[in-house]
């Protein structure tokens, strides 16, 4: 699985998922990108999921139009 850690999470969290491809927003050069655009980038780059602490994301985005799993 290809997963992205949002910029609000510690990058060392990558170490907890050794069997997956884990990237941080910083790894991809996507710092400061708004959530809607970030979700589109995840789709374009064939990511399977996003880890985030952003509890407001579910109120800001219509997840029915994205095939990405978002974990809070």
Steps between C-alpha positions, in 0.01 A plus 500: 500500500608857428411725792558868573560654842352849521728782610341501848644154580857409604706358215637223725152343478622361165704248697183341639398376154801312362294293256353805322623791292461794737571858397462827684360817349853638527647197316275580206557878515131562569536720811230763534270351236130533582307181582292482181806532280689256722230235457517548122880459510456178698273364229728611216799337670314174576502523878271272697453712810574807707581514870411833662409667829278750315161426655334771288591331173179296495298823526705677234506232231245280325665160536249330272689639200837359614608138501756566776482371855555774757599396851472745790 
